[in-house]
Amino acid sequence: MTPSPATSTTTTLHAWHAGLAQAMASVAEPTFCSALVAALRSLVPIESVLLGLECKGLAPRPLYQCGIPTEYREALIERYYARGYLLDPFCLAMDNGLAEGFYHLSEIAPDDFFNSEYYRTNYLRCGSVEDAHFIVDLGGQRKVSLCVYQGSSGARFSEADLSLLRTAFPLVRELMRQFDERGGLVRSLDGHRAAASRSAAPPGLNQQIRDAFMNFGSDRLTEREREIAHLLLRGHSAKSSARVLDISPETVRMHRKNLYTKLEIGSQAELFALFIDWLTA
């Protein structure tokens, strides 16, 4: 016998409230992260989770992860925290002052992001098709990013799923702030100290990477061509790049053609590969 909608809703609410109670009870401990994720999973099927601390001008720091298949962990965690975040739409948006809230990737990403080499390399090849983030402002230019994503099963979040997660944001925000204020966040960082030393950029290196990003192609490209290369790498189309730079799409296409010629490449995939080589040189 199929449960009635009322019965299913009641069961979900019981699980959600029980999960919240467990999260509240552990808010001063590193175990809070897993308790909060379990509560969210009672509302919506969530395959994988990545939780990180974002401090303006610094490399993100890992706090917690679960559900990431073994074969994708290095690419999704170590490579991301080492350099991949520099092209990540959420990291870029937060560094530019994105307000706290719940956001789906499609709300943040540039218009051509889903056709970009970054999306193919750091999403599709890593078993992910989409993600959504709870962004919580902790003050002092610190934000927590709780990323929930799908991919391994090929499933996507439904509109109902996203609506439920969005509705949960006020509770997630308050719990995250308590997690910070009562010391759980610091304890989680201490627990990831060894992993962070391997995967996150050490002091000073993050600025070097950012300088490399800004100087990419400086020996051959004009300043305008470098600006367009950066926008293309981030997933902007010619039209979107034109809006950002306040020039015409035709001018963007001309500069794109010129920079491809100067760099001796013929596609965005080759531009992306060249940029990654530049970062790791």
ROPA-840971 format. One record per residue: x, y, z of N, C-alpha, C in turn; residue in one letter. Coordinates in steps of 0.1 Angstrom, whole numbers, plus 2048, in hexadecimal, padded with zeros to 3 digits. Atoms other than C-alpha are relative to their C-alpha. Last residue first. Layout:
ROPA-840971
XYZXYZXYZA
...
end
This chain:
ROPA-840971
7F27FF805A2490177380980480CA
7F780B7F9A048F678580E8017FCT
8018017F29EF91577E80A7F7807L
7FA7F37FB9FC91A75B80080080FW
7F28028019F48F575280880D806D
7FC8097F69D18FB75F80F7FD800I
8017F97F39CE9197498047F880CF
7F57F78009DA90772A80180780EL
7F48087FE9C28EB73080C808802A
8018057F29A590473480D7F8803F
7FD7F57F79B09167148007FC80EL
7F17FE8009B28F470280480C808E
7FA80B7F998E8EC70D80F802800A
8007FD7F298390F7038067F5808Q
80C8037F998E9086DF80180480FS
80C7FE8089A790F6C47F37FD807G
80B8097FD9C99146D47F48027F8I
7FF80B8099E99256CA7F77F5804E
7FD80B7F89E993D6E78027F37F9L
7F37FD7F99EC95B6D08047F4809K
7F480080A9D294C6B880D802807T
7FE80E8049B99446D480C7FF7F7Y
7F98077F59BF9676E28027F17FDL
7F27FB7FF9B79776C08077F880CN
7F980580B9979626BB80F804801K
7FF80F7FD98B96A6DE8087FA7F5R
7F68027F699298F6D88037F1803H
7F47FC80797D98F6B880C7FE80AM
7FC80B80996297B6CA80D8047F8R
7FB80B7F89619956E68057F47F7V
7F37FD7FB95F9B16CD8067F5809T
7F780180B9429A16BC80E803804E
7FC80E80193199C6DE8097FE7F4P
8098088099329C26E28057F17FFS
7FC7FF80E9449D37007F67F77F8I
8067F58079399DA7238058037F2D
7F67F78049529C27337FA80D7F9L
7F77FD7F59399AE74680A80B7FDV
8077F87F591E9B172C80980480BR
8037F28059369A77107F980880AA
7F37F97FF9429897247FE80E7FCS
7FF7FD7F291D97E72780D808803S
80A7F67FD91898170180280480FK
7FC7F380693896F6F97F780B804A
80180080F92F95371180580E7FBS
8087F680693B9527358007FE7F1H
80C8058069479317447F780B7FAG
80B8017F696293B75C7F37FC7FBR
7FC80B7F797E9337437F57FE80BL
80380C80796C94A72A8037F4808L
80E80280096C9667437FC7F37F8L
8058037F399196274A7F17FE800H
7FC80E7FD99A9617257FB7FC80EA
8098098079859807208047F2802I
80D7FF7FA99899373A7F67F77FAE
7FF8087F49B998672C7F3801808R
80080F8049B09927098007F880DE
80D8038039A89B57187FE7F17FCR
8088007F49C99B77297F27FC7FDE
8037F37FB9DB9AD7097F87FF80DT
80D7FA8029E898A7057FF80E805L
80480080EA0A97B6FF7F38087FER
7F57FE809A1F97E71E7FC8017F2D
7FB7F2800A0198573480B8027F6S
7FF7FC80E9F196372B80680E7FEG
80180B80A9E695C74F8008067F2F
7F57FE80A9F197A7648007F57F5N
8017F38059D097C77880A8037F5M
80D7FF8089CF95777D7FF80D7F9F
7FE80780C9F49567877F38017F7A
7F87F78099EE9727A08027F97F2D
8087F58059D195E7AE8088097F7R
80980680A9E793F7B17F780B7FAI
7F880380CA039537C27F77FA7F5Q
7FE7F48079E99617DA8087FE7F3Q
80D7FC8069DD93E7E380280D7F8N
80180680EA029337E77F38057FAL
7F87FA80BA0894C8037FE7FA7F3G
7FF7F18009FB93681F8098067F6P
7F97FB7F49F791281380080F800P
7F47F88039DD90A7F880680580DA
8037F28029C58EF80380D8077FEA
8097FC80B9CA8CA7FB7FE80F7FFS
7FE80780D9E68BB80F7F98077F5R
7F27FD8039E78D382D8047F97F3S
7FE7F38059C28D382D80E8037FCA
80580080E9C08AE83180280D7FAA
7F78088089D78AF8507FB8007F1A
7F37FA8019C48CC85F8097F97F7R
7FC80180E9A18BD85880E8067FEH
80180E80599A8B587C8047FE7F2G
7F58077FA9A68D78878017F27FBD
7F47FC80798E8E786E80D7F9805L
80080680D9728D387D80C8037F7S
7FD80E7FD97B8DE8A08007F87F3R
7F28017FD97B9028948047F2802V
7F97FE80D9588FD88580F7FF802L
80080C80994B8ED8A48078027F4G
7F380780295690A8BA8007F47F8G
7FD8097F59359178C880C7F77FER
7FF7F97F39339368B28047F680CE
7F47F77FF93B92389280280680ED
7F580880292290789680D808801F
7FE8067F39099208A380C7F7800Q
7FA7F67F890D9338838027FB80ER
7F27FD80490891486F80780A809M
7F880B7FB8E990B88380F8027FCL
7FF7FE7F28DA92D87C8097F5806E
7F87F57FD8E192B85780280280FR
7F28038038D490885380980B804V
7FB8097F58B491286580F7FC7FEL
7FF7F97F38AF93084E8057F780CP
7F47F77FE8B991B82F80080780EF
7F88047F589F8FF83380B80A803A
8087FD7F488691081C8087FD80CT
8017F27FF8A09108007F980480DR
7F37FC7FB8A68EB80580180F803L
7FF8057F38818E480280E805806L
8097F77F887E8FA7E38017FC80FS
7FA7F37FE89C8E97D37F8809809L
7F48017F788D8C77D980780D803D
8058027F286B8D27CB80C7FE80AA
8047F37FB87C8E07AC7FB7FF80EE
80C7FC80688D8BE7A77FD80E806S
80A7FB7F68B18B97AF7F48047F9F
7FF7F17FE8C28A57947F680480BR
80C7F97FB8C887F79180380F802A
8057F980B8E487077C7F4809804G
80C8078058EA8577977FA8067F4S
7FC80E80290E86379E7F47F87FAS
7F880480B9058877988027F17FDG
80480D8068F489A7B38097FD7F5Q
80180380F9008B67C97FD7F27FDY
80780D8028FF8C77EB7FF7FE7F1V
80380480D9188E37F37F97F2800C
80480E7FF9198F28157FA7FC7F3L
80780580C92D9128127FD7F1801S
80080F8019379238327F87FD7F4V
80D8068039409488308027F17FFK
80080E80095B95D8407F27FB7FCR
7FD80480E9619828398017F17FFQ
7F27FF80196198985F8057FB7F2G
7FA7F37FC93D97E86180F7FF7FEG
7FC8017F293095A86080680D805L
7F67F57FC91C95F8408037FF80FD
8027FA7F490B93E83580B80A804V
7F57F77FD9099328117FC80780DI
8047F77F58F491380D80C809803F
7F87FC7F48FE9067EB7F880880AH
8077F57FA8EF8F27CE80880380DA
7FF7FF7F29008DA7B67F880C805D
8047F37FB8FD8CC79380280180FE
8077F980B9088AF77D7FB80E804V
8097F67FB92389F7937F98077F4S
80D8077FC93687F78D7F680A806G
7FF8037F295988F78B7F37FB806C
7F680B7FE95B88F7668027FC80ER
80480C80793A8A276480A7F5802L
80D8057FD9428BC77E7FE7F27FAY
8028007F29668C777F7F37FC805N
7F58057F89718BF75C7FD7FE80ET
7FD80D8049518C474880A7F9808R
80C8087FC9468E275D8037F17FBY
8008027F19698F175A7F57F7804Y
7F680B7FD96A8EA7348017FE80FE
7F27FD7FE94B9007318087F4803S
7F980480C92A8F772180F802802N
80380F8029178F77428067FB7F3F
7F88087F792891974A7FE7F17FDF
7FB80B80891B92B72B8087F6809D
80A80580990494373E8057F47F8D
8017F980C91B94875C7F77F97F5P
7F780380B91393377B7FE80A7F4A
7F37FA7FD9019417998098007F4I
8027F27FC8DC93979580D808800E
8057F980B8E39197817FD80F803S
7F57FD8098F890C79D7FC8097F5L
7FD80A8098DB90E7B580A8047F7H
7FF7FE80F8DC9277D18037F37F9Y
7FF80D8078D29287F68008027F1F
80D8058068DA9488088027F27FBG
80380D7FC8F795E8137F27FC7FBE
8088007F38FE97B7FD7FD7F2804A
80C8068009199787E27F97FF80DL
80A7FB7F79349917E87F27FA7FFG
8067F480594C98D7CB7F5805808N
7F57F77FF9609727DD7FC80E7FBD
7FF7FC7F293F9617E280C80A802M
80C7F77FC9379627BD80280480EA
7FF7F380695A9557B37F580A805L
7F57F97F99589397CC80280E7FAC
8047FC7F39359307BF80B807808F
8097F580093F93179B7FC80580EP
80D8057FC95E91B79F7F680C802D
80A7FE80A97B92878A7F27FC804L
7FE7F380699492F7A67F68027F4L
8097F67FB9859127BA80180D7F9Y
80C8008089988F97A47F680B804G
8007F580A9BA9037B37F28017F9R
7F37FC8049C38EE7D280080B7F5A
7FB7F77F69A18EC7E280E8057FDY
8097F47FF9918DE7C280780A80AY
7FE7F780B9AE8C77BA7F880D802R
7F27FB8009AD8B77DD80380A7F5E
7FC7FA7F39878B57E180F8067FEI
80A7F77FB9758AE7C080580780DL
8037F58099928A07AC7F780A807A
7F47F88039A088B7C87FD80C7F8E
7FC7F87F597E87F7D480C8097FER
8017F28039718747B280680980BY
7F87FC80C97C8507B27FF80E7FDE
7F18007FF97284C7D68078047F4T
7FA80D80494D8567D0810801801P
7F87FE80C9448767E38067F27FDI
80780580C92886E7FC8078017F3G
80680D7FF9368838187F97FC7F3C
80680680D94B8A181D7FA7F3802Q
80880D7FF9548B883A7FD7FC7F2Y
8058037F39688D78437FA7F2801L
80A80A7FE97E8DF8267FC7FE80EP
7FB80A7F79909018237F57F5802R
80A8077F798A9198078077F5808P
80680C8069A992C7FA7F67FA809A
7F880C7FD9AD94F8077FA7F47F9L
7F27FF8039A29717FB8097F4803G
7FD7F780B98197180C80F8017FEK
7FB7F37FA97E9548248058087F4C
7FB7F680A96993681880480D807E
8007F27FB9649198308078097F6L
7F37F97FF95A8F88207FF80E806G
8027F57F793F8DD82080E807801L
7F37FA7FE93D8C48047FE80D807L
8007F37F991E8AD80280F804801V
7F27FD7FB9158907EB7FF80E806S
7F680A8028F687D7E180D803807E
7F37F98038DA8927EF80B7F57FFI
7F580A8038B68847EF80C8087FCP
7FD80180E8A18A07FF80B7F67FDV
8097F88088918A68208017FD7F2L
80E8047FD8A088A8357F68087F8S
80380C8088C18918237F27FA803R
8037FB80D8C18B48337FC7F47F6L
80D7FA7FF8C08A48567FB8057F2A
80A80A7FF8DC88C84D7F2806801A
80180680D8F18A98407F57F5801V
8087F78088EB8BC8617FE7FA7F2L
80E7FF7FB8F689E8757F78097F8A
80780C8049158988607F1800804S
80180080F9208BC8647F87F47FBC
80B7F88049188BD88A7FE7FF7F1F
80B8098049308A08907F48087FBT
7FF80380E94C8BB8917F57F67FBP
7F780A80393E8C68B38017FE7F1E
7F27FC7FC92E8E58C180A7F67FDA
7FB7F480790E8E08AD80D805805V
7F180280390A8BC8B980680C7FAS
7F98067F48E88BF8CB80F7FF7FDA
7FF7F67F68DB8D78B08087FA80CM
7F77F68048E38BE89480280B80BA
7F38057FF8D28A28A780B80A7FCQ
7FD8027F28B38B68AC80E7FB802A
7FD7F27FA8B38C18888047FF80EL
7F37FD8058B589C87D80480E805G
7F78087F989789389380F8047FCA
7FF7FB7F28848B088580A7F8809H
7F97F380188C8A686180180680EW
7F280380288388186880880E800A
7FA8077F486288A87880F7FE7FEH
7FF7F67F585A8A385C8067FA80DL
7F57F780486288984180280A80BT
7F48087FE84B86F85280C8097FDT
7FE8017F282F88985580D7F8803T
7FC7F37FB8328928308037FF80FT
7F27FE80483286D82680580E805S
7F88097F881286783B80F8027FCT
7FF7FB7F380188582C8097F8809A
7F77F47FF80A87B80980180680EP
8077F48057FA85980F80A80C801S
8037F67F681283B8127F980C7FBP
7F87F480180E8227F67FC80A80BT
8087F480080080080080980D800M
end
